[in-house]
């Protein structure tokens, strides 16, 4: 029989010993709960230790939307772009993290990226080749960072249409001698350190320009002439002033009206009306810049039209050749069937002739 030590210091046998063991266990459990004040049972209040489920997961999640592979790395406390994501991803959302630098290798492996969202990070440095491998990039969001410079190669990407750069530290020097080859339709530069409209050269594709919340003190038609397709211009929250003696307000409003540009805010030129400003005239430089942009737009339209025409011609020729091939194939199949039928008839005729000859010989043999 087994013997058990009880809490009173004696030995007990049988059922009495088992009861003593259970009592010892309960007393020990109560002692542990009483002494470990920093722990808790789930569902009770009081100081707690950090549980595994309280630690945010740093694993990026994948999904598929609009036939694209998306990866969501938002708000994970990342200090760099994850280097081992699926290389075929097309959408990357790494906003609200702690990324400080984009190196030449940060995005190099993800050559299929079309949409990159990096807003609300701490990005202060972007190396010149950071976006060189993103040949299919269409949209990039770098707003709410600390960028004071950008790689010029970003504006050379062949499919880039939208750039979000609000709430950075970009100044006028960045856009000096800037050559934009990307087909930009949307550019957001709100709340930066601009003192004038950025000079980007002829940009016939740009439809929406937002430079609100900067330090732009003046704006003229010459500043906008290179954007010959512009439809929306946001100049709000800038300290813009006009020289009433030069009719600058009326001249700007006339340009916006003629070109069909919707501006925020709408400027009231009451003082100039009272001064009796004559019909506003645009400078030769303004006309020259606009015509230069329009010429690029016209050549592009003609090139596109010619391209579509050649595509149509190629499709027609391909369709004709396909129909000709089908026709010849059908003729070939029909001739092949005719030849096969003719051979079958010849074989049957030959068999019939042999049969008749054999019967004839047999008849002659019987007669003799």
C-alpha positions in Angstrom: 0.0 0.0 0.0 1.3 3.5 -0.9 1.8 6.0 1.8 1.4 9.8 1.5 2.9 12.7 3.4 0.3 15.2 4.6 0.6 18.8 5.4 0.6 18.1 9.2 3.9 16.3 8.8 2.6 12.8 9.2 2.2 9.8 7.0 -1.3 8.6 5.8 -2.4 5.5 4.1 -5.0 4.7 1.4 -7.9 7.2 0.8 -6.8 9.4 3.7 -3.4 9.9 1.9 -5.0 10.7 -1.4 -7.2 13.4 0.2 -4.1 14.9 1.8 -2.4 15.1 -1.6 -5.4 16.9 -3.1 -5.4 19.3 -0.1 -1.7 20.0 -0.6 -2.3 20.8 -4.3 -5.1 23.2 -3.5 -3.0 25.0 -0.9 0.0 25.3 -3.3 -2.3 26.7 -6.0 -3.6 29.3 -3.6 -0.1 30.2 -2.5 1.0 30.7 -6.2 -2.0 32.9 -7.0 -1.4 35.0 -3.8 2.3 35.6 -4.4 2.3 36.3 -8.2 0.7 39.7 -8.1 1.9 40.7 -11.6 -0.1 38.0 -13.3 -3.8 37.6 -14.0 -6.3 35.2 -15.1 -8.0 36.2 -18.3 -11.1 38.1 -17.6 -10.0 39.7 -14.3 -8.7 43.3 -13.9 -5.4 44.4 -12.5 -1.8 44.5 -13.6 -0.9 42.1 -16.4 2.1 40.6 -18.1 2.3 41.2 -21.9 0.6 38.2 -23.5 1.5 36.9 -27.0 -1.8 38.0 -28.4 -1.0 41.6 -27.3 2.1 41.8 -29.6 1.1 43.2 -33.0 1.9 40.8 -35.8 4.6 42.0 -38.2 3.6 39.6 -41.0 2.4 41.3 -44.2 -0.8 40.0 -45.5 -1.6 39.2 -49.2 -4.8 39.6 -51.0 -6.0 39.8 -54.6 -8.1 42.7 -56.0 -8.8 44.0 -59.5 -6.8 41.0 -60.8 -3.7 42.3 -58.9 -1.6 40.7 -56.1 -1.6 43.1 -53.2 0.5 43.0 -50.0 -0.6 44.9 -46.9 2.3 45.9 -44.5 0.5 49.0 -43.0 1.2 50.0 -39.4 3.6 47.2 -38.5 6.4 49.4 -37.1 8.7 48.4 -40.0 12.0 50.3 -40.4 12.6 49.0 -43.9 10.8 47.5 -46.8 10.5 43.7 -46.2 13.0 42.0 -48.5 11.4 38.6 -48.9 7.9 39.4 -50.2 6.5 37.7 -53.3 8.3 39.1 -56.2 5.2 39.2 -58.4 3.3 41.7 -56.2 1.7 44.6 -58.0 0.4 46.7 -55.0 2.5 47.5 -51.9 1.0 49.3 -48.9 3.7 50.0 -46.4 2.2 53.3 -45.0 2.3 54.3 -41.3 5.6 52.7 -40.5 9.1 53.9 -39.5 11.0 53.6 -42.8 13.7 56.2 -43.0 15.6 55.4 -46.1 14.8 54.0 -49.6 17.9 52.4 -51.0 18.6 51.3 -54.5 17.7 47.7 -53.3 14.6 48.5 -51.2 12.2 47.9 -54.1 14.5 46.5 -56.8 13.2 42.9 -56.5 9.5 43.9 -57.0 9.6 44.7 -60.7 5.9 44.3 -61.3 4.8 47.0 -58.8 2.2 49.4 -60.2 1.0 51.0 -56.9 3.3 51.9 -54.0 1.9 53.5 -50.8 4.6 54.8 -48.4 2.8 57.7 -46.7 3.2 58.6 -43.1 6.8 57.2 -42.6 10.0 58.9 -41.7 11.6 58.8 -45.2 14.3 61.5 -45.5 16.6 59.9 -48.0 15.7 58.3 -51.3 18.7 57.0 -53.4 18.8 57.9 -57.0 18.1 54.4 -58.3 15.4 53.5 -55.8 12.7 53.3 -58.4 14.7 52.4 -61.5 13.4 48.8 -61.6 9.7 49.8 -61.3 9.0 50.2 -65.0 5.3 49.6 -64.6 4.7 52.0 -61.7 1.6 54.0 -62.1 0.9 55.6 -58.6 3.3 56.4 -55.8 2.3 58.0 -52.5 5.2 59.6 -50.5 3.1 62.1 -48.6 3.7 62.9 -44.9 7.4 62.1 -44.8 10.5 64.3 -44.4 11.8 64.3 -48.0 13.7 67.4 -49.1 14.8 65.8 -52.4 13.6 63.2 -54.9 15.5 61.2 -57.5 15.1 62.7 -60.9 14.7 59.2 -62.4 11.3 59.0 -60.7 9.9 61.5 -63.2 11.3 59.4 -66.1 9.2 56.3 -65.5 7.2 55.5 -68.6 3.8 54.7 -67.0 3.8 56.9 -63.9 0.5 58.9 -63.7 0.0 60.0 -60.1 2.4 61.3 -57.5 1.4 62.2 -53.9 4.1 64.4 -52.2 2.1 66.4 -49.7 3.5 67.3 -46.3 7.2 67.0 -47.1 10.0 69.6 -47.3 10.4 70.0 -51.0 11.6 73.4 -52.2 11.9 75.2 -55.6 15.5 74.0 -56.1 14.3 70.4 -56.6 12.4 71.4 -59.8 15.1 73.4 -61.4 16.0 72.0 -64.8 13.6 69.1 -64.1 12.8 67.1 -67.2 9.6 65.1 -66.9 9.0 62.3 -69.3 6.4 60.4 -67.3 2.8 60.9 -68.4 1.7 62.6 -65.2 -2.0 63.4 -64.9 -2.0 64.2 -61.1 0.6 65.9 -59.0 0.1 66.8 -55.3 2.6 69.1 -53.7 0.5 70.5 -50.9 2.2 71.7 -47.7 5.8 71.8 -48.8 8.2 74.7 -49.0 7.5 76.0 -52.5 7.7 79.7 -53.3 6.4 79.4 -56.9 4.7 77.1 -59.2 7.1 74.2 -60.0 8.8 74.5 -63.4 8.5 71.0 -64.9 8.8 71.9 -68.6 6.1 71.0 -71.1 3.7 68.6 -69.5 0.7 68.1 -71.8 -0.8 65.2 -69.8 -1.2 67.0 -66.5 -4.8 67.5 -65.5 -4.7 68.1 -61.7 -2.1 70.2 -59.8 -2.3 70.8 -56.1 0.2 73.3 -54.6 -2.0 74.4 -51.7 -0.5 75.3 -48.3 2.8 76.5 -49.6 4.5 80.0 -49.6 3.6 80.9 -53.2 3.3 84.7 -53.3 2.5 85.2 -57.0 1.2 83.3 -60.0 0.8 84.2 -63.6 -0.3 82.7 -66.9 3.4 82.1 -67.8 3.7 79.8 -64.8 0.8 77.7 -66.0 1.4 77.8 -69.8 3.4 74.6 -69.9 0.4 72.7 -68.5 -1.7 73.0 -71.6 -4.2 70.3 -70.6 -4.6 71.5 -66.9 -8.2 71.2 -65.6 -7.9 71.6 -61.8 -5.5 74.0 -60.0 -5.5 74.2 -56.2 -3.7 77.4 -54.9 -5.6 77.6 -51.6 -3.8 78.6 -48.4 -1.0 80.5 -50.3 -0.1 84.2 -49.6 -0.8 85.2 -53.2 -1.0 88.9 -53.9 -1.6 90.7 -57.2 -0.3 94.0 -58.5 -3.5 96.0 -59.4 -1.5 98.4 -61.5 -0.4 95.5 -63.8 -3.9 93.9 -63.9 -2.3 90.6 -62.7 -5.5 89.3 -61.2 -7.6 89.9 -64.3 -4.9 88.4 -66.5 -4.8 85.2 -64.5 -8.6 84.9 -64.4 -8.7 85.4 -68.1 -6.2 82.7 -68.7 -8.1 80.3 -66.4 -11.3 81.0 -68.1 -10.0 80.7 -71.7 -8.2 77.4 -70.9 -11.1 76.0 -68.9 -9.1 75.6 -65.7 -11.1 75.3 -62.4 -9.1 77.1 -59.7 -9.3 77.1 -55.9 -9.8 79.7 -54.7 -11.6 82.0 -57.2 -9.9 85.3 -57.1 -11.9 88.5 -57.0 -10.4 91.3 -59.0 -12.6 94.2 -57.7 -9.7 96.6 -57.3 -8.6 96.1 -60.8 -12.1 96.6 -62.2 -12.3 99.9 -60.3 -9.0 101.0 -61.8 -10.5 100.3 -65.3 -8.0 97.6 -66.4 -8.3 97.1 -70.2 -8.6 93.7 -71.8 -5.7 91.6 -70.4 -2.9 90.5 -72.8 -0.6 87.6 -72.4 3.1 87.8 -72.9 4.9 86.3 -75.9 6.7 83.9 -73.5 3.3 82.7 -72.2 2.1 82.1 -75.8 5.3 80.4 -76.7 5.3 78.0 -73.8 1.6 77.1 -74.4 2.2 76.5 -78.1 5.2 74.3 -77.3 3.1 72.2 -75.0 0.3 72.0 -77.5 2.6 71.0 -80.3 3.9 68.0 -78.1 0.2 67.2 -77.5 -0.6 67.4 -81.2 2.4 65.2 -82.2 1.5 62.7 -79.6 -2.1 62.6 -80.8 -1.0 62.2 -84.4 1.4 59.4 -83.4 -1.3 57.7 -81.5 -3.7 58.1 -84.5 -1.0 56.7 -86.9 -0.3 53.9 -84.5 -4.0 53.0 -84.3 -4.3 53.2 -88.1 -1.4 50.8 -88.5 -2.9 48.5 -86.0 -6.2 48.6 -87.8 -4.4 47.9 -91.1 -2.4 45.1 -89.6 -5.6 43.6 -88.1 -7.3 43.8 -91.5 -4.3 42.2 -93.3 -4.2 39.5 -90.6 -7.9 38.9 -91.0 -7.6 38.7 -94.8 -4.7 36.2 -94.5 -6.6 34.2 -92.0 -9.7 34.0 -94.2 -7.4 33.2 -97.2 -5.8 30.4 -95.2 -9.2 29.0 -94.2 -10.4 29.1 -97.7 -7.3 27.4 -99.1 -7.6 24.8 -96.3 -11.2 24.2 -97.2 -10.4 23.8 -100.9 -7.5 21.5 -100.0 -9.8 19.3 -97.8 -12.5 19.2 -100.6 -9.9 18.3 -103.3 -8.5 15.6 -100.9 -12.0 14.2 -100.4 -12.6 14.2 -104.2 -9.4 12.4 -104.8 -10.2 9.9 -102.2 -13.7 9.4 -103.6 -12.2 9.0 -107.1 -9.7 6.4 -106.0 -12.5 4.5 -104.2 -14.6 4.5 -107.3 -11.6 3.4 -109.4 -10.9 0.6 -106.9 -14.5 -0.5 -107.0 -14.6 -0.4 -110.8 -11.4 -2.5 -110.9 -12.9 -5.0 -108.5 -16.1 -5.2 -110.5 -14.1 -5.7 -113.7 -12.0 -8.5 -112.1 -15.2 -10.1 -110.8 -16.8 -10.0 -114.3 -13.7 -11.4 -115.9 -13.5 -14.2 -113.3 -17.2 -15.0 -113.9 -16.7 -15.0 -117.6 -13.8 -17.4 -117.3 -15.8 -19.7 -115.1 -18.7 -19.7 -117.5 -16.4 -20.6 -120.4 -14.9 -23.5 -118.4 -18.4 -24.9 -117.6 -19.4 -24.7 -121.3 -16.4 -26.6 -122.4 
